[in-house]
């Protein structure tokens, strides 16, 4: 999972979702935007990862950057 090259916009979406979640204010719109972004990313021809791998990897780099995500 660590070798996935996440686009900046997808990282930004996950960052926004994580901040909202921590504040107890995650909106359906933000959660949907993250989900749709992940689905679109996985659908690209150059991505050889499952939706779950992408979602887990994205959460890891946003929520645990010190772990080398």
Secondary structure, 3 states (H helix, E strand, C coil): CCCCCCCHHHHHHHHHHHHHHHCCCCCHHHHHHHHHHHHHHHHCCCCCCCHHHHHHHHHHHHHCHHHCC
